[in-house]
Amino acid sequence: MITKSIPEWFANKNVLITGGTGFMGKVLISKLLLSCPDIGDIFLIIRKKKGYDSHTRLQLLLQQEPFRILREQHPERLKKLIVIVGDTTVQQLALSVADKELLTNKVSVVFHMAANVRFDLPLKTAVNMNTVGTMNVVALAKQMPLLESFVHISTSFCQCGEPVLEERPYLASVSPENVIHIVNTMTDDNLDVMRSKLLGEQPNTYAYSKSLSEDFVSRCGLPVGIIRPSIVTASYKEPVPGWVDNMNGPTGLMIGAGKGVIRSMLCNADYLSDLIPCDMAVNATIALAWQVGTDKSTKPTILNATTNQENPISWGDALEIGKKHVLENPFSQPLWYPGGRLTSSRLLHWIAVIFFQTIPAYLLDILLVVTGNKPFLVRVQTRAKSGLELLQYYTMKQWVFRNDNMRNLQHRLSPADKETFFMDTKLICWNEYLLIYILGTRKYFLKDDPSTLPRARRVFAYLYFADCLLKLIFGLFLVWIIYTWTLSAKPIIAMLVQSTE
């Protein structure tokens, strides 16, 4: 039997997507509509948020960059997007009777992407949003007689205690069902006491809740694929090179360092930073759904969407390349000229943060208050410090991610599908990619029009000279202190010498 191509397999199939308003979700929806033109309806479970109802949120979503080509060239395909008012964290997804019947009778493919990616959520909140949410979606999927493929989006950092992450299920030490019972019946005080014991080697509640979700999905009995992207970054090619819409992970570090806010980072420069562009991760997700539906396996298919085995780059190299491009293409409105460095010494990092981030922030805030302006630098530094403390666990530890299944999946694709659903990370030239990443962050997230570059470069030139002048003044001040101390200490030293004679 001839295997259908990915677009052929998706033809006339109705799809359900949770988490479609997120970073990867937007790319997934636009990619399905662009590259699988004969796909059936795409149902999007969207909840009310920040005063916007579900339908308004979809309309706002469609005005963003991932949907520009569809708006301009294929507006009729956008009619395939159908809003379903619901909430994955609520039992039965808070669906109306009519919507539940619609989904259970029509959907053949489910992409479950909904999750809260914050690392610092309370344990109860993380478990209820990520693990219970997953269970609720699985419960709905079990009622779909046409279901051919259920794909759960996880993370490569779901088993942080494992130095080598295999492409296989990992059972939780305490079952997801028992953990849910514990967090929803214990008092907050007792839960705080048990938190570290439950988390074990997991560094935060996000990683723990995702590991519980994986355990449950791998045993649910559905035709399941689990994909584990590593650190998802700006797009490689689609929807446009360098597109990004959030400050998560390296993007936030890049912005903080590029604007002169972050001047020290606790990191082992020799360790690998496993970055994967969002469009490559999405293409692998779509291909995994095709594989699960084509193979009809009763066992879960697990895929690590990672780069460190195929195209490695260290944190140190990524920083040097990124620094070069940021200095050539500066962000607008920097607070100071970028500087600082990586260090694996906690002492040196602490000293650098105190002297080059915290103290200057307080001094400049005092100056702002004196001149009648509103202070903000201490607040910015506090947020930056909090974010770095959450990330430094990942920059001070090394993992190996096996990705044989991802390579095998690439080999199975037809030449046309390999080109359309590109996921070969060996093609990434890190120097070129980090340049488009910085330019994309500048344009799409910071909303700095490319026309502002000449002015930003002039501002950087002024800040460079100001930075040099400040360092000179600081150096002279230290020399003066040492010289003054030496003069004042001479009589004491002379007296000590005479007493010993």
VENNORCOR-V679776 format. One record per backbone hydrogen bond with DSSP energy under -0.5 kcal/mol. NH is the residue of the N-H (numbers start at 1). CO is the residue of the C=O. If there is no record, write none. Layout:
nh=NH co=CO
nh=NH co=CO
This chain:
nh=9 co=5
nh=10 co=6
nh=11 co=7
nh=12 co=38
nh=13 co=10
nh=14 co=106
nh=15 co=41
nh=16 co=109
nh=17 co=43
nh=18 co=111
nh=19 co=45
nh=22 co=19
nh=26 co=22
nh=27 co=23
nh=28 co=24
nh=29 co=25
nh=30 co=26
nh=31 co=27
nh=32 co=28
nh=33 co=29
nh=34 co=30
nh=35 co=31
nh=36 co=32
nh=39 co=36
nh=40 co=10
nh=40 co=13
nh=42 co=80
nh=43 co=15
nh=43 co=41
nh=44 co=82
nh=45 co=17
nh=45 co=43
nh=46 co=44
nh=46 co=84
nh=49 co=52
nh=52 co=49
nh=57 co=53
nh=58 co=54
nh=59 co=55
nh=60 co=56
nh=61 co=57
nh=62 co=58
nh=63 co=59
nh=63 co=60
nh=64 co=61
nh=67 co=64
nh=68 co=65
nh=71 co=67
nh=72 co=68
nh=73 co=69
nh=74 co=69
nh=74 co=70
nh=77 co=74
nh=78 co=74
nh=78 co=75
nh=79 co=76
nh=80 co=77
nh=81 co=78
nh=82 co=42
nh=82 co=80
nh=83 co=81
nh=84 co=44
nh=85 co=83
nh=86 co=46
nh=87 co=93
nh=90 co=87
nh=93 co=90
nh=94 co=91
nh=95 co=92
nh=100 co=96
nh=101 co=97
nh=102 co=98
nh=103 co=99
nh=104 co=100
nh=105 co=101
nh=106 co=102
nh=107 co=103
nh=108 co=14
nh=109 co=14
nh=110 co=149
nh=111 co=16
nh=112 co=110
nh=112 co=151
nh=113 co=18
nh=113 co=111
nh=117 co=115
nh=121 co=118
nh=126 co=122
nh=127 co=123
nh=128 co=124
nh=129 co=125
nh=130 co=126
nh=131 co=126
nh=131 co=127
nh=132 co=127
nh=133 co=128
nh=134 co=130
nh=135 co=131
nh=136 co=132
nh=137 co=133
nh=138 co=134
nh=139 co=135
nh=140 co=136
nh=141 co=137
nh=142 co=138
nh=143 co=140
nh=144 co=141
nh=145 co=104
nh=145 co=143
nh=147 co=144
nh=148 co=108
nh=149 co=108
nh=150 co=223
nh=151 co=110
nh=152 co=150
nh=152 co=225
nh=153 co=112
nh=154 co=152
nh=154 co=227
nh=156 co=229
nh=158 co=155
nh=162 co=159
nh=163 co=161
nh=165 co=400
nh=166 co=164
nh=168 co=166
nh=179 co=175
nh=180 co=176
nh=181 co=177
nh=182 co=178
nh=183 co=179
nh=184 co=180
nh=185 co=181
nh=185 co=182
nh=186 co=182
nh=191 co=187
nh=192 co=188
nh=193 co=189
nh=194 co=190
nh=195 co=191
nh=196 co=192
nh=198 co=194
nh=199 co=195
nh=200 co=196
nh=202 co=199
nh=205 co=119
nh=206 co=119
nh=208 co=204
nh=209 co=205
nh=210 co=206
nh=211 co=207
nh=212 co=208
nh=213 co=209
nh=214 co=210
nh=215 co=211
nh=216 co=212
nh=217 co=213
nh=218 co=214
nh=219 co=215
nh=219 co=216
nh=220 co=217
nh=224 co=222
nh=225 co=150
nh=226 co=301
nh=227 co=152
nh=228 co=303
nh=229 co=227
nh=230 co=305
nh=231 co=274
nh=232 co=230
nh=233 co=276
nh=235 co=243
nh=242 co=235
nh=243 co=240
nh=251 co=248
nh=252 co=247
nh=252 co=249
nh=253 co=249
nh=254 co=250
nh=255 co=251
nh=256 co=252
nh=257 co=253
nh=258 co=254
nh=259 co=255
nh=260 co=257
nh=261 co=256
nh=262 co=256
nh=263 co=261
nh=265 co=341
nh=267 co=265
nh=267 co=343
nh=268 co=395
nh=269 co=267
nh=271 co=268
nh=273 co=313
nh=274 co=272
nh=275 co=273
nh=276 co=231
nh=278 co=233
nh=281 co=277
nh=282 co=278
nh=283 co=279
nh=284 co=280
nh=285 co=281
nh=286 co=282
nh=287 co=283
nh=288 co=284
nh=289 co=285
nh=290 co=286
nh=291 co=287
nh=292 co=288
nh=293 co=289
nh=294 co=290
nh=295 co=291
nh=296 co=292
nh=301 co=224
nh=302 co=300
nh=303 co=226
nh=305 co=228
nh=305 co=303
nh=306 co=304
nh=310 co=307
nh=311 co=307
nh=315 co=271
nh=316 co=269
nh=318 co=314
nh=319 co=315
nh=320 co=316
nh=321 co=317
nh=322 co=318
nh=323 co=319
nh=324 co=320
nh=325 co=321
nh=326 co=322
nh=327 co=323
nh=328 co=324
nh=329 co=325
nh=335 co=259
nh=336 co=259
nh=341 co=263
nh=343 co=265
nh=346 co=344
nh=349 co=345
nh=350 co=346
nh=351 co=347
nh=352 co=348
nh=353 co=349
nh=354 co=350
nh=355 co=351
nh=356 co=352
nh=357 co=353
nh=358 co=353
nh=359 co=354
nh=361 co=357
nh=362 co=358
nh=363 co=359
nh=364 co=360
nh=365 co=361
nh=366 co=362
nh=367 co=363
nh=368 co=364
nh=369 co=365
nh=370 co=366
nh=371 co=367
nh=372 co=369
nh=373 co=368
nh=380 co=376
nh=381 co=377
nh=382 co=378
nh=383 co=379
nh=384 co=380
nh=385 co=381
nh=386 co=382
nh=387 co=383
nh=388 co=384
nh=389 co=385
nh=390 co=386
nh=391 co=387
nh=392 co=388
nh=394 co=391
nh=395 co=391
nh=396 co=392
nh=397 co=394
nh=400 co=163
nh=402 co=165
nh=402 co=400
nh=407 co=403
nh=408 co=404
nh=409 co=405
nh=410 co=406
nh=411 co=407
nh=412 co=408
nh=413 co=409
nh=413 co=410
nh=418 co=414
nh=419 co=415
nh=420 co=416
nh=421 co=417
nh=422 co=419
nh=422 co=420
nh=425 co=423
nh=427 co=424
nh=428 co=425
nh=430 co=428
nh=433 co=429
nh=434 co=430
nh=435 co=431
nh=436 co=432
nh=437 co=433
nh=438 co=434
nh=439 co=435
nh=440 co=436
nh=441 co=437
nh=442 co=438
nh=443 co=439
nh=444 co=440
nh=445 co=440
nh=445 co=441
nh=446 co=441
nh=448 co=442
nh=449 co=447
nh=452 co=449
nh=453 co=450
nh=456 co=452
nh=457 co=453
nh=458 co=454
nh=459 co=455
nh=460 co=456
nh=461 co=457
nh=462 co=458
nh=463 co=459
nh=464 co=460
nh=465 co=461
nh=466 co=462
nh=467 co=463
nh=468 co=464
nh=469 co=465
nh=470 co=466
nh=471 co=467
nh=472 co=468
nh=473 co=469
nh=474 co=470
nh=475 co=471
nh=476 co=472
nh=477 co=473
nh=478 co=474
nh=479 co=475
nh=480 co=476
nh=481 co=477
nh=482 co=478
nh=483 co=479
nh=484 co=480
nh=485 co=481
nh=486 co=482
nh=487 co=483
nh=488 co=484
nh=489 co=485
nh=490 co=486
nh=491 co=487
nh=493 co=489
nh=494 co=490
nh=495 co=491
nh=496 co=492
nh=497 co=493
nh=498 co=494
nh=499 co=495
nh=500 co=496
nh=501 co=497
